[in-house]
């Protein structure tokens, strides 16, 4: 199946300030702004996205830089060449729109996904047992967790009730307790962009996409923009043991971000993020189609609270961070038989989209069959030095 890039831009693209990274063959990653259907080189404003987001007013700086920035390519041509399986390596394509930032993620931030995490834990990673456990626990947990504010006195009371009922879980602790679950999703520079393949382990039999909003946060802890993300997750590995979270989350090409970071300005800010309605679609080569949605209005912790728990007096990120906000989407639609739920197949096309940020498109493959990640920090420094940007 070919990838559909037709909705890559926000609905109000004419006034959206979008920044990203372009892989220019023979040159390396180039920081670009997307404007009026084209990509413009803004590397002289800042050599990395990380440094651009450190500016006092990134949106105003980018807007000013566009007056003299060199035009690189037409957006449509670059998007078409961003399909990894159809790519001409001699022409430019889009990369993930972040570079030096640490890639962090928060989990269990929606009640719906919280319930699924408890189900995974009780099923010990066996998808065949999930439906029975879902039926047994859904009523108990759903009734108790409705409207709970994490860390509140009411949450503490509910914790004692659930302990007495014998259904307390480590996931409930981070779901309604005072401390959010925040973990490192992927190493610096390892995220893939729109059009790239995303990876699952060949021996995983229960896995899913996680459509999320990703906050762009600078070293001062200021949220300065947002992007779309797919936090590819292996449910069977994490269900077997929470100590396998690294293997469930961090694999070759298991983190996708893009197509662009939309900078905060007068037309788009945190209140808009709070209202985002994410839509997701999975189309399989077997004819299977799944639709899903995730509403930021239903998040149990405010995005700024999650950001404050990720960076502050106790934890610094000199180059900033990209922070996945979590998802309420945990697919249960049966794909291979009654009660077996959803799992990816090689060739699945995943679209994550919203009118405010556009659409992120990726194709699923096994991690070991995707080109290995080989462009790290040393390679980026060499590239910037050769271009005279260091």
Phi, psi and omega per residue, in radians:
X1 nan 2.459 3.059
X2 -1.457 2.721 -3.125
X3 -1.555 2.477 -3.108
X4 -1.772 1.924 -3.130
X5 -1.781 0.217 -2.975
X6 -1.155 -0.432 -3.130
X7 -1.910 0.519 -3.050
X8 -1.130 -0.520 -3.070
X9 -1.697 2.741 3.046
X10 -1.054 2.784 3.118
X11 -1.063 -0.586 3.137
X12 -1.807 0.774 -3.055
X13 -0.982 -0.488 -3.101
X14 -1.075 -0.427 3.134
X15 -2.083 0.086 3.141
X16 -1.483 2.337 3.059
X17 -1.640 1.866 -3.021
X18 -2.016 2.247 3.088
X19 -2.140 2.649 -3.134
X20 -2.800 -2.890 3.133
X21 -2.263 2.337 -3.136
X22 -1.965 2.290 3.011
X23 -1.518 1.917 3.140
X24 -1.715 1.936 -3.105
X25 -0.932 2.333 -3.131
X26 1.444 -0.148 -3.119
X27 -2.078 -0.890 -3.087
X28 2.025 -2.863 -3.115
X29 -1.189 2.342 3.117
X30 -2.162 2.281 3.109
X31 -1.330 2.231 -3.068
X32 -2.279 2.725 2.949
X33 -1.984 2.440 3.105
X34 -1.686 2.146 -3.065
X35 -2.657 2.213 3.069
X36 0.901 0.800 3.032
X37 1.362 0.222 -3.130
X38 -2.434 2.900 3.116
X39 -1.970 2.301 -3.068
X40 -2.083 2.391 -3.124
X41 -1.317 2.012 3.103
X42 -1.998 0.464 -3.104
X43 -1.094 -0.463 -3.140
X44 -1.307 -0.358 3.038
X45 -1.282 -0.740 3.097
X46 -2.812 2.291 -3.084
X47 -1.264 -0.377 3.104
X48 -2.279 2.745 3.068
X49 -1.092 -0.670 3.120
X50 -0.971 -0.828 -3.129
X51 -1.227 -0.583 3.103
X52 -1.069 -0.718 -3.108
X53 -1.281 -0.171 3.073
X54 -1.463 -0.211 3.140
X55 -1.095 2.698 -3.082
X56 -1.033 -0.710 3.109
X57 -2.433 1.484 -3.056
X58 -0.988 -0.697 -3.100
X59 -1.116 -0.803 3.140
X60 -1.135 -0.664 -3.138
X61 -1.142 -0.727 3.126
X62 -1.165 -0.744 3.123
X63 -1.022 -0.733 3.118
X64 -1.192 -0.691 -3.096
X65 -1.164 -0.479 -3.112
X66 -1.089 -0.371 -3.119
X67 -1.118 -0.522 -3.081
X68 -2.178 0.016 -3.072
X69 -1.202 2.384 3.117
X70 -1.176 2.407 3.075
X71 -1.335 2.267 -3.111
X72 -1.649 -0.870 -3.037
X73 -2.943 2.855 3.029
X74 -1.306 2.402 -3.093
X75 -1.032 -0.782 -3.089
X76 -1.016 -0.706 3.139
X77 -1.165 -0.703 -3.126
X78 -1.200 -0.731 3.107
X79 -1.062 -0.798 -3.136
X80 -1.038 -0.623 -3.127
X81 -1.481 -0.030 3.111
X82 -1.457 -0.185 3.037
X83 -1.199 1.933 -2.994
X84 -1.022 -0.587 -3.098
X85 -1.399 -0.252 -3.103
X86 -1.997 0.166 -2.907
X87 -1.304 2.427 2.930
X88 -1.660 1.909 -3.042
X89 -1.134 -0.180 3.117
X90 -1.584 -0.006 -3.125
X91 -2.146 2.735 -3.043
X92 -1.271 2.704 3.062
X93 -2.560 2.886 -3.104
X94 -1.446 2.492 3.009
X95 -1.895 3.074 2.969
X96 -1.030 2.503 -3.011
X97 -1.427 0.234 3.105
X98 -2.141 2.815 3.120
X99 -2.366 -1.389 -3.037
X100 -1.394 -0.125 -3.112
X101 -1.202 2.468 2.954
X102 -1.186 2.487 -3.123
X103 -1.826 1.834 -3.105
X104 -1.904 2.847 3.124
X105 -2.556 2.578 3.029
X106 -1.931 2.473 -3.105
X107 -2.115 2.879 3.052
X108 0.980 0.812 -3.120
X109 -1.787 0.013 3.066
X110 -2.260 2.499 -3.122
X111 -1.054 -0.708 -3.101
X112 -1.062 -0.800 3.134
X113 -1.299 -0.481 3.057
X114 -1.054 -0.804 3.118
X115 -1.040 -0.721 -3.133
X116 -1.168 -0.609 3.099
X117 -1.139 -0.709 3.093
X118 -1.123 -0.669 3.102
X119 -1.118 -0.786 3.086
X120 -0.971 -0.806 -3.099
X121 -1.062 -0.799 -3.119
X122 -1.239 -0.503 3.113
X123 -1.426 -0.122 -3.102
X124 0.943 0.627 3.075
X125 1.431 0.116 -3.126
X126 -1.683 1.892 -3.075
X127 -1.084 -0.504 -3.099
X128 -1.157 -0.403 -3.124
X129 -1.618 -0.155 -2.969
X130 -1.114 -0.724 -3.049
X131 -1.129 -0.734 3.124
X132 -1.103 -0.746 3.140
X133 -1.209 -0.644 3.116
X134 -1.047 -0.728 3.139
X135 -1.186 -0.630 -3.098
X136 -1.301 -0.663 -3.032
X137 -1.680 -0.398 -3.011
X138 -0.968 -0.824 -3.120
X139 -1.163 -0.777 -3.117
X140 -1.066 -0.918 -3.061
X141 -1.274 -0.757 -3.107
X142 -1.040 -0.731 -3.135
X143 -1.162 -0.635 -3.072
X144 -1.408 -0.504 -2.990
X145 -1.650 -0.162 -3.073
X146 -1.022 2.136 3.046
X147 1.312 0.164 -3.107
X148 -1.290 2.329 3.040
X149 -1.622 2.083 -3.123
X150 -0.957 2.378 3.085
X151 1.442 -0.042 -3.098
X152 -1.423 2.929 3.072
X153 -1.066 -0.649 3.113
X154 -1.121 -0.676 3.097
X155 -1.097 -0.706 3.100
X156 -1.102 -0.670 3.113
X157 -1.154 -0.755 3.131
X158 -1.100 -0.635 3.102
X159 -0.993 -0.800 -3.137
X160 -1.131 -0.659 3.096
X161 -1.088 -0.798 -3.099
X162 -1.205 -0.607 3.058
X163 -1.076 -0.768 3.128
X164 -1.101 -0.545 3.135
X165 -1.473 -0.083 3.093
X166 1.336 0.415 -3.112
X167 -2.114 0.312 3.116
X168 -1.222 2.628 -3.039
X169 -2.580 2.729 3.044
X170 -1.072 -0.512 3.119
X171 -1.270 -0.620 3.054
X172 -1.152 -0.586 3.122
X173 -1.034 -0.804 -3.131
X174 -1.468 -0.313 3.134
X175 -1.343 -0.681 -3.114
X176 -2.161 -0.051 3.094
X177 -1.381 3.128 -3.076
X178 -1.263 -0.426 -3.034
X179 -1.830 2.155 3.124
X180 -1.296 2.676 2.989
X181 -1.425 2.062 3.091
X182 -2.312 2.197 -3.075
X183 -2.412 2.889 3.092
X184 -1.467 2.037 -3.106
X185 -1.342 -0.757 -3.021
X186 -2.772 2.722 3.108
X187 -1.181 2.793 3.060
X188 -0.967 2.318 3.087
X189 1.327 0.048 -3.063
X190 -1.586 -0.200 -3.114
X191 -1.174 2.559 3.069
X192 -1.787 2.823 -3.087
X193 -1.820 -2.991 3.133
X194 -1.118 2.482 -3.118
X195 1.560 -0.311 -3.129
X196 -1.362 2.820 2.999
X197 -1.373 2.514 3.021
X198 -1.949 2.611 -2.929
X199 -1.945 2.483 2.934
X200 -2.174 2.695 3.096
X201 -1.299 2.476 -3.094
X202 -1.090 -0.546 -3.103
X203 -1.589 0.176 3.027
X204 -1.538 2.250 -3.121
X205 -1.918 0.002 -3.113
X206 -2.590 1.811 -3.045
X207 -2.638 2.938 -3.093
X208 -2.842 2.816 2.983
X209 -1.369 2.736 3.020
X210 -2.278 1.700 -3.138
X211 -1.262 2.193 -3.043
X212 -2.509 2.769 2.916
X213 -1.579 2.423 -3.124
X214 -2.053 2.128 3.118
X215 -1.471 2.416 3.012
X216 -1.709 2.034 -3.007
X217 -2.153 2.307 3.141
X218 -1.531 -3.116 -3.036
X219 -1.165 -0.341 3.120
X220 -1.481 -0.019 -3.122
X221 1.484 0.152 3.135
X222 -1.489 2.261 3.053
X223 -1.408 2.103 -3.021
X224 -2.073 0.010 3.134
X225 3.138 -3.140 -3.124
X226 -2.628 2.696 3.111
X227 -2.470 3.093 3.041
X228 -1.686 2.620 3.111
X229 -2.517 2.722 3.001
X230 -2.202 1.859 3.134
X231 -1.569 1.424 -3.083
X232 -1.026 2.318 -2.960
X233 -2.340 2.390 3.076
X234 -1.744 1.776 -3.031
X235 -1.197 -0.588 -3.117
X236 -1.205 -0.681 -3.139
X237 -1.172 -0.837 -3.139
X238 -1.179 -0.578 3.132
X239 -1.169 -0.579 3.098
X240 -1.124 -0.699 3.116
X241 -2.885 2.335 3.084
X242 -1.108 -0.358 3.108
X243 -1.262 -0.154 3.043
X244 -1.631 0.268 -3.111
X245 -0.960 -0.736 3.135
X246 -1.020 -0.737 -3.140
X247 -1.300 -0.490 3.115
X248 -1.291 -0.479 -2.973
X249 -1.945 -0.614 -2.935
X250 -1.991 1.637 3.105
X251 -2.366 2.992 3.137
X252 -0.961 2.115 3.075
X253 1.112 0.466 -3.131
X254 -1.567 0.074 3.139
X255 -2.252 2.058 3.105
X256 -2.050 2.364 3.098
X257 -2.388 2.431 3.091
X258 2.695 -2.860 -0.150
X259 -1.152 -0.549 -3.097
X260 -2.379 2.883 2.873
X261 -1.593 2.198 3.025
X262 -1.598 2.086 -3.108
X263 -1.316 2.542 3.053
X264 -1.248 2.331 3.085
X265 -2.669 -2.848 -3.107
X266 -1.128 -0.380 -3.079
X267 -1.749 -0.140 -3.078
X268 -2.712 2.188 -3.117
X269 -2.660 -2.889 -3.042
X270 -1.090 -0.622 3.107
X271 -1.101 -0.580 3.076
X272 -1.198 -0.686 3.088
X273 -1.039 -0.757 -3.111
X274 -1.073 -0.383 -3.103
X275 -1.749 0.062 -3.053
X276 -1.143 2.358 3.023
X277 -1.951 1.887 -3.141
X278 -1.484 2.377 3.022
X279 -2.020 2.534 3.124
X280 -2.391 2.518 3.054
X281 -2.392 2.410 3.029
X282 -2.075 2.178 3.087
X283 -2.043 2.126 -3.127
X284 -1.749 2.727 3.084
X285 -1.175 -0.276 3.101
X286 -1.501 0.090 -3.125
X287 1.567 -0.064 3.132
X288 -1.275 2.404 3.066
X289 -2.332 2.376 3.094
X290 -2.307 2.370 3.062
X291 -1.978 2.530 3.095
X292 -2.586 2.946 3.141
X293 -2.586 2.714 3.109
X294 -2.554 2.071 -3.076
X295 -1.807 2.110 3.132
X296 -1.120 -0.365 3.129
X297 -1.165 -0.294 -3.119
X298 -1.737 0.137 3.128
X299 -1.171 2.476 -3.053
X300 -1.451 -0.385 3.071
X301 -2.094 2.402 3.105
X302 -1.110 2.450 3.136
X303 -0.914 -0.659 3.137
X304 -1.222 -0.517 3.048
X305 -1.173 -0.737 3.109
X306 -1.096 -0.766 3.117
X307 -1.058 -0.725 -3.125
X308 -1.162 -0.479 3.092
X309 -1.403 -0.308 -3.131
X310 -1.544 -0.590 -3.078
X311 -2.437 2.389 -3.111
X312 2.953 -2.715 -3.088
X313 -1.025 -0.484 -3.078
X314 -1.660 -0.166 -3.077
X315 -2.707 2.047 -3.103
X316 -1.949 2.671 3.048
X317 -2.343 1.661 -3.053
X318 -1.014 -0.430 3.120
X319 -1.878 0.235 3.137
X320 1.400 -3.074 -3.141
X321 -2.632 2.741 2.956
X322 -1.878 2.224 -3.006
X323 -2.122 1.929 3.014
X324 -1.213 2.331 -3.049
X325 -1.600 -0.020 -3.105
X326 1.604 2.986 -3.069
X327 -2.423 2.610 2.999
X328 -1.629 -0.025 -3.059
X329 -1.570 2.052 3.045
X330 -2.382 1.701 -2.933
X331 -1.164 2.353 3.082
X332 -2.124 0.014 -3.121
X333 -1.113 2.191 -3.102
X334 -1.183 2.347 3.125
X335 -1.995 -0.684 -3.041
X336 -2.032 0.260 3.109
X337 2.532 2.775 -3.101
X338 -0.997 2.286 3.075
X339 1.400 -0.013 -3.091
X340 -1.623 -0.176 3.071
X341 1.181 -2.800 -3.072
X342 -1.824 2.494 2.876
X343 -2.605 2.690 -3.121
X344 -1.227 2.689 2.903
X345 -2.150 2.616 3.086
X346 -0.991 2.352 -3.126
X347 1.727 -0.215 3.077
X348 -0.948 2.405 3.021
X349 -1.845 2.198 -3.072
X350 -2.002 2.202 3.070
X351 -2.038 2.210 3.067
X352 -2.093 2.128 -3.040
X353 -2.607 2.773 3.014
X354 -2.754 2.621 -3.093
X355 -1.044 -0.484 -3.089
X356 -1.407 -0.398 -3.024
X357 -2.195 -0.125 -3.137
X358 1.657 -2.593 -3.096
X359 -2.416 2.345 3.048
X360 -1.789 2.247 -3.055
X361 -2.188 2.271 3.116
X362 -2.531 2.795 3.102
X363 -2.050 2.471 -3.049
X364 -1.587 2.419 3.037
X365 -2.590 2.969 3.032
X366 -1.293 2.464 -3.035
X367 -0.934 -0.744 -3.055
X368 -1.297 -0.183 3.107
X369 -1.708 -0.074 3.084
X370 -1.620 2.553 3.131
X371 -0.921 2.298 -3.111
X372 -1.136 2.620 3.075
X373 -1.276 2.065 -3.074
X374 -2.345 0.124 3.140
X375 -1.930 1.663 -3.085
X376 -1.844 -2.796 -3.052
X377 -1.109 -0.731 -3.140
X378 -1.089 -0.728 3.130
X379 -1.128 -0.697 3.120
X380 -1.134 -0.738 3.132
X381 -1.095 -0.722 3.104
X382 -1.087 -0.757 -3.140
X383 -1.074 -0.806 3.141
X384 -1.127 -0.676 3.126
X385 -1.137 -0.730 3.135
X386 -1.124 -0.482 3.130
X387 -1.561 -0.011 3.129
X388 1.277 0.486 -3.087
X389 -1.783 -0.010 3.089
X390 -1.856 nan nan
